Amino acid sequence: MRVVFSHANFFFMRIFLSLLFGLHICLISAQSDEAVLQSFYTTALEKQQSYKWLGELCAIGGRLAGSENAAEAVKWGYETMKEMGFDTVYLQETEVPHWVRGVEYAHWNNLPLAVTSLGGSVSTPQGGMLAEVVEVADFDELDSLGKIGQIEGKIVFYNYPMKQHYIKTFHAYGDAVKYRWRGAQMASEYGAIASLVRSLTNRLDDFPHTGSMSYQDAEIKIPSGAISTIGAERLSEYLKINPRGKLFLQLESKHHGRVVSHNVIAEKYGARYPEKIMVLGGHLDSWDLADGAHDDGAGCVHAMGAAKLLLDREEPLKRTLRVVLFMNEEFGLDGAKTYADFSEDEMHVLAIESDAGGYIPRGFSFDTDAETLEKIRTFQPLFLPYGLFEFTNQGSGADVGQIRGKNIVLGGLRPESQRYFDVHHAATDVYGAVNARELEMGTASLAAIVFLLDTHDVIR
């Protein structure tokens, strides 16, 4: 039996076959995406390469900008990424402050209080100081007492806790951090001789948490420190019993000016659009009280581990992949600012960082236009099997936030935050506080989102 097709029948048959073929390709693509993501998570969890690298980085110790440990971390990052299969690895020079803490001690009538200097603080006089303490709940109370002469010659104690009712702990941190950042400057305007803040943590423990502070335009710079949350509770009780009692405070520190350090940068050129750059980043520096495991050793090995997963695929990325280990996020964003200055004429299309710890990932945040965000959200179902559900427009991160461009998508990995401030900037931020599986889930998630954005041309 012979079948004869008319021109009209042939035309409609072509349309039908085209639609069928298109649907088939879409299904294959969706299956391919799922398979690629599964391979990322399988490889990351089985090999645990990021966790091994984190152990090497944490073995160096705290990596405060300008320190010998920070220089050793730069060397480690450079040598490690040279072995990863990038097309080029290089150092980018940047200037950073070199501040060194010394003896830290406080007691109330010989009852010790756990204390640490805030980053950038000046030193107390040699041998320490002994003075009355004024407890204030906030800046409004500081102003009220300052205007009637109750602050002059005393140590101001900001007892402002991170609020427990915030579901997202970064919101609680953002609410309270102003007392660490501006507390000394504000207290000095009323004649205070030092300031102390309650440590920024949701946890009640005896580990003080450091962090950067600023004198801004203060005429007189006064020493500033943080006491543990248990110490804050005790001091508040002591003051109720004896408001005129005196606190002994010794916070020794020294500024050594600015010194040369480096960002560590590695690149794999894109197969189709090499001029278009996708950045994965974390900050190599940390505070000096511990290993800097969650903040931000985890972010560095997240970026490196995700790059490793992407580089090991047979099919290359369309766009250039660049890993940047930024120097000195904690103390002024010098590395990020330097990178932004040197790369302002380049075509960045994506910059995503990890700087919220190595806990189990819950999703991503993006700084982009509404249309692009909706396209990115179409990938959300692919991540649900791995426990990621947040695709928000709540911003990116401090380092990649220095990079700006018309069509760039800025992003940040968003891990579970409930325990993050237990260790943030404290002596508890050690390698043992990081769970290998949770860390590797973050690594795979970063690789997955970069793969999808590049493969499906969501970034321009």
N, C-alpha and C positions, 0 to 999 in steps of 0.2 A: 504494500500500500504506500503510495507516494503522497507526502504532505506538501502542499504548496503554501508558502507564506506570501502574503501581500506586503507591499512596502509599509503599510500602516501596522500590520501585525509585527513585522520585523522591528519597527521603531519601538513599539510598546514592549516587545520582548527584550530589547536592549536596555530599556529603562528598568524593566523588572530584574534582569540579571545584574545590572549595575547596582540597584538597591540591595539585592541579595548579597552581592559581593561586598558592598560597603558594610552591611550588617555583619557579615562574616569577619571582615577585617576588624571591626569594632570589638567583636567578641574575642578575637585572638589578642587584640591589644589589651583588653581588660584582663584576660587570663595571663598575658605576659607581664603586666604590671603586678598582679598578685604574686606571680612566680618570682619575679625579681625581688619584691619586698620580702617574701618568705626566705629567699636566699640570703638577703642581708641579715635578717634576724637570726637565722640558723648559724651562719658563719660567725657573727659577732658573739653569740652565746656559747658556741662550741670552742672557739679559739681564745676568747677573752683577751684579745690583743690590747685593747684600750686599758684594761685593768693592769696588765703587766707593765705597760708604759707608765701608768700612774704610779706604780710602785717604784720605778726607777726615778721618776721626777720627785716623788715625796722623800726618797732617800737623801736627796740634796739638802732638805730642810726648808725652813721658811725662806721666802725669796723676795724680801723687801727691796724695792727699786734702789739701785745704787750699791747694793751689797755684793760681797763676793759670791754668795749663793745665787743671786740673780744672774750674775755673769756666768756661773756654772750652768744654770738652767738654759741660758741662751746657747751655750756650747752643746748641751744635751739635745735641745730642739733641733739645732742645725745638723748635727751628726746623725740623729735618728731619721730625720726626713730625707737626708741624702741617700739613705738606703731603701727608700720607699717607692722609687720608680718615677719621681717627678722629672720634668724636663730641666728644671733649674731650681736651686735652693740658694738663698742669699740672705745677708744681714742688712738691715736698714738702720742707720745710726740715728739715735735720738738722745736728747739731754733729759736727765731726770734728777730730782732732788735726792740728796744722800743725808738721811736723818737716822740717827742711831739712839735707841733707848738705853738707859742705864739702870741704876738701882731704883726699885719701885716698892714703896712700903707706906702703909698707913695704919694707925691704931688710935683707938679711943680709950683713954685711961688704961693703956697697955693691953687692950683687947684688939687683936689684929683684924683688919678689914682687907679683903682681897681687892687689889687695885692695880691698874695698869695705865700708862700714859696714852693719851690720844695722839695719833700720828700728826707730827708737826708741832707738838707742844714745846714751849720753852721749858727750861729746867727750873725747879724750885731753887732757892738759895742754897749754897753749900751747907750740908748738914740738915736740910729740911726746914719746915716751918711748923709752928704751933699756933693755932688760931681757933676762934669760935666759928661755929657753922650755922648758916641760915638755910633751912630747908624751904624750897619753893616748889609748888606744883606745876607752874608754867610761867611763861614770860609775863603774863598779866600780874601775877603775884610778885614777880621780881620788880616790875615797874612800881607797884604800889609800895613795896617796902623800900625800894631805892629812893623814892621821892621823899620819904621821911627819914632818910639817913640810917636805915637799918642794915645796909649792905656793906658800907665802907669798912675796910680793914678785916673783913671776914671771908671765909670760904663759902661760896654758894654751892649748895647741893640740889641739883635738879632731880627730883624724885618723880619722874614721869614715866610710867610703865608702858610698854607696848600693849595696846588694847587687845584683850582676848576675844572680843566679839567679832573681829574681822575674820571672815572665812579665808581670805587670801592674806597670808602673813606678810607679804610684801606691802600691802596697804597699811598694816599696822606699823611696819618699819618706816614707811614714808611719812606717816603721821608723827612719829617720835624722833626721827633722825635730826630734826632741826635743833634739838637741845644739845646734841653732840657737836653739830657743825658750827652753830652760832653762840653756844652757851657762854664760852669764855669771853668773846667779844662783847656780848650784851652785859655780862656781869661786871666787866672792867669799866664800863661807862659809869657805874655807880660806886666805883672804888673798891671792888672785891680784889682780894690778893690771890685767889685761885678759884677754880671751879671743878666740880665733880658731877658726873651724870650717872644715872642708873643705867646699867648695861642694857643694850638693845637686844633682848631675847625674850621669848615667851616663856622660857623655862626658869624655874626657881632653883638656882644652883650657886656654887661658889667659884665660878670661873668668870673673871672680868672679860669683857669684849672690847677690843680696841676699834679703831676706825679713824678716818681723817677728820680734821677740824680746820677751821679757818679763823684768822684774826681779822680778816677783811681790812677795814681802815682804822682799827683800834689804835689809839694813841699809846696805850700801855698794853703790852702782851703779858698775860698771866698764865701760869701753868694750868694744864687741864688734863683730867684723867677720868676713867670710868671705874666704878666699883661693881662688884658682882651683885646680882639681884638679892642674894641672901644678905650680902653686906649692906645693901640699900635698906632692906627691911630692918636689920639690926640698928643701923645708924638712926633711922627714923624713930625707933623705940627709945634709943639712948637719949635723943633730943627731947622726947616727951618727958623723960625722967629728969634730965638736967639740961635745960635749954642754954645755959651759960657754960657748959662743958667745952673742952677744947680738943680738937683733932690734930694729931701729928701727921704731916704729909711730906713724903719725900719722893719726888719724881725727877730723876736725873735723865737728861737727854741732851743731844748735841747735834747741831746742824753743821754739815760739812760742805755746804754750797751745792752746786750742780755738777754732775759727772756724766760721762758718755756711757750709754747703754745701747741696746738694739732690739728692734722687732726681728722676728725670724719669719721669713716668707718663702713659700714653696709654690711652684706652678706646674700644672699640666696643661699644655695648650689644647684648645678646642679643635675638634676635627672639621667643623663647618664654619664656626664663627669665632676664630681665635681672638679677635679684638674685643669680644664681649666677655666680661669677667664676672665670675661668681665667687664670692668670698665666703669661706668658712673660718670662724675665729673663736679664740678664747684668750684670756690674758695670762701671761706667763708669770707675772709677779704675784706675790701674796703678802699677807702680813707675817710678822716674824715670831709670833707666839707659838706656831705649830707648823705642820707640813703644808698648809694651803691645799688640802686634798679636794674638798668640795669647792673652795673658792680660791683659785679657779683652775686647779690642776685638772679637775674633771672636765672643764670646758676645753682645755687644750687637747686632752686625749680624745674627747668627743670629736673635735674637728679633725685630728689626725686619723683616728680610727674610721670615721666616715669617709675620708679621702681614700684610705686604704681599700675599703670595700668598693668604692667607685673605680679606682685605678685597676683593681684586679678583674674587672669585667672585660670580656672580649670586645664588646662594643664600646667605643670611646664616647665621651660626652661631646655634645655639639659645641659647647662653649668652654672657655678656659676656666679651669678650677684653680683657685688660689687659696691656700691656707695661710692665715696670718696669726702668729702668736704675738699678741700685743704686749708691750712693756709699759708698766706703770699705770694701770687702770685705777689702782687704789689711791694713788697719791697725786692725781692731777690729769690723767688721760693723756700724758705726753706722747706715748707711742701711737695712740689712735690719731691724735692731732697731726703728728708728723706724717703718718701714713696718708691721711686725708689731703695734706698739703702736696705731697709728692705725687699723688695719683689723681689730682683733680681734673686732669685732661684725659684720663682714661675712661672707657665706657663700662662702668659698673652696671650690671643688670640685677644682681642679687648680692646681698650681704647678710649673712645669718650667723649668729653667735650663740654660744652656750655659756652663760654666766649666772646660773641659778642653782648650781649644785648637781650632784650625780645621783639624785634620787630617781625613782621611777618616773618616766616621762608621761605627761598628760596631754601634750599637744604643742602648739606653736602660737606665737603672737606675731602679727605682721603690721608693718607701717607701709601702707600702699593705698591706692585709690579703691573705691567701692567695687568697681567692675572687676579689677584684678583679684580682689579678695574673694569675690563670689566664684571666680574660676578656680582659685586655690581650694575653696571649700568643697568643690566637686570631688576632691581626692579624699575627703574625710572618711567615707565608708571603707576605704582600703586600710585605714589605720585602726579602725574599731576592734579588729581581732587582737590587736596588740595593746589595747587599753588607752589609746590616744583619742580624745574627743574634743579638745579645745582648739578651735581655729578662730582666734579673736583678733581684733584690731586695736589691741592695747599697747602697741609699741614694740620695740625690738631690744636694744641693749645699749649700754653707754659707749662701748668702743665702736661698733658699726654705726651708731647714731651720729658719729662725726663725719660719715661719708654721706654726701647728699648729691642727688641728681634727679633729673626730671622723670626718668622712667625706672629708677631703681626700686626694687622691692627689698625692704629691710625686715629682718625677722629675728626671732629668738626662740630657742628651745625652752619649753615650759615644763619642768619636772614638778612633781608633788612638793609643796612648799611647807607642809606642817612641821617638819623637823629641821628645816634648813637653818633657822635662827638659833637652834640649840648649839650649833657649832660655828656659826658665822663670826669671823674675826676673833676667835677664841682659841685657847690651848687645846680644845677638843676637836679641832679640824684636822684630824690625822687620817692616815691611809686606812687604818682599821675601821674608821667610821663610814667607809664607802662599801656598799654591797656590790659585788662584781656583776651580778645579773642585772641589777637596776642600772648600773653604769653602762653596760653593753646594750641595753634596750635603748638608751639615749643615743648611743653611737649609731645603731641601725636606723633609728628614726630620722636622724639628720641625713644619713646617706639616702634614705628613701625620699625625703621631701626634695632634695636637690635633684635626684634622678627624675622625679615626676615633673618638676618645673622645667627642667632642661629638655626632657624627651617630648613633652607635649607643648613646648614653645609658649608656656604661660608668661615667661619673662621675655622681654623684647630684645 
